Amino acid sequence: MENVFILTITVSAEDIDNLQHVNNLVYLKWMDKIATTHWTHLTKNNPLPQYVWVVIRHEIDYLKQASLGDEIIVKTWVGETKGITSIRFMEFYKKNVLLVKAKTIWAMLDSKTLKPVRIRENVLKVLQAPK
């Protein structure tokens, strides 16, 4: 995989539910965090404040559990981008074991009107840039 962005997260007490593992909603929070962090990284030299992204669909497979103190490696990359949408993939690992995999469809909006806008070449170049 090329253009993979990686973030490391350590599981904290707030992430744990009554079953003593990371709560499913925490993964959603982490997905938002890595997507936002990746976009900020991609646009650091070429900010695009005229656009904002919103989630329109999540597909998540919970395969294994993570517990307090585990170090989680999160990998993300951008898939097909066309029209107003961009697909983002994410994988969460503990050591080399895949815990969770996800696919999120994001829609791009105009930051002033909050109406969907077509993803143009300037945004495509940013999304397809090497990390």
N, C-alpha and C positions, 0 to 999 in steps of 0.2 A: 504494500500500500504506500502510495506517495502522498505527500501533503497531509500527513497525520499530525495532529496537535495533541500533546500529552500534558496532563495535569495530575498531580499527586494529591490525594486527600487522606487524612488520617481520621478514622472513625472516632467521634467524640461521644460523650454520655448523652448529649441531646439527640443524637442520631438513632439511639437504641429504643426499641419499643418493648412492650411487656413480654414478648417472646425472646428477648435478649439478642436480637439481631437488628441490623439496619432496617428501619421502617421503609416501606415502599414509597411513601411520599418524599422521603429524604432523597431517594434516587432522582425524583422529578426536580427537586431543588438543585441537586448536583448537575443534572442535565442542563438546566437553565444557566447555572454558573459557568460551566465549561463552554457552552455555546456563546455566551456573552463575552467571556474572557478571550475566546478564539477570535470573535469578530473585532474586539478591541485591539488584539494583537495584529490582525490582518490590516486594520485601518490606521495603525499608529502613525504611519508616514503619509497617509492620504485619507484624512477623516471624511466621512460621508454623513454629516449630521442631518441631511435632508431625508434620510430613510430610517425607519425603525422596523424591527422584525417582531412578528407575533406567531405563536404556535397555533396551527389549525388541526394537527393530529399527532398523537404519540402511539407507537407500537412498542411494547416493552416485554421482553422475555426475562423472567426472574429464574435463574438456573441454580444458583448456589447462594449461601448466606455469608454475610460479613458481620463481624462482631466488634465490640469495643476494642479500640487500639489497633485494629487492622490498618495496614497501609494499602490504599486502593489506588491503582493506576487507571486513569480514565483516558481513553483514546477517542478522538473524534476526527471526522473528515466529512467533507461536503460531497454529496452525490449529484444526481441530476438536478439541474437548475434551468427552469424555463418558465415563461409566462410571468406569473407573480410569485411562484413558489420555488423553494430550494429544499432539497432533502439533506438531512444531516444524520450521519450514523454515529453511534457511540457504543463503546465497549468498556466494561468495568472489570478489572482483574485484581485478584489477590494472589500475589506471587505470579505464577503463569496460568492460573486457573480462571477461566471466564465465569464471572458471577452473573452479570446482567448484560444484555445487548438490547439496543434500542434504535429505532428509526423515528425521526421526527420530521414532520413537514412544516416548514416555516413559510409565512407569507410576508412579503415586503410591502410596507405602507409608506406613504408620504408622511413625514413627521409633523407637518402642519395640519393637513386635512384629515389624517388618519384613514385615508382611502387607499385601497390597493393600487400599486403602481407596477408596471412592467419592469422586470429586471433587465437593465441595459448593459451594454458592453463594459462600462466603467465598474459596475458591481461584479460582473462575471470575472473580470481580470483580477479583482481583489479576492474573490472566493476561490479561484483556481491557482492563486499564487503559492509558491512553495512556502512552507512555514518558516 
